[in-house]
Amino acid sequence: MVQMLLSFKKQGVRLVEGSFSDHRSLVDAVKQVDVVICTISGVLYRSHNILLQLKLIGAIIEAGNIKVLYIKPFTNKCLNFQIYQTLLKYF
């Protein structure tokens, strides 16, 4: 995992840190980027990971600057975040 993160950095990817236990740190991290890649598995409906994803989505909505969200359980393609927000209203 560390090697993969280092290879991303070498390619110019900016990695930022936030904490799921601290909403403000998530919002602050999200404000620093245009794209969010969430690889937390949330396949199981009652999984704790779904709650983490919702925290991240809440931070993304509050930050208001994300152009693309890649979230593993819902799609294997990148979505325009405005489209994703619209989809969330129906669930």
Secondary structure, 3 states (H helix, E strand, C coil): CHHHHHHHHHCCCCCCCCECCEHHHHHHHHCCCCEEEECCCCCCCCCHHHHHHHHHHHHHHHHCCCCEEEECCCCCCCEEHHHHHHHHCCC
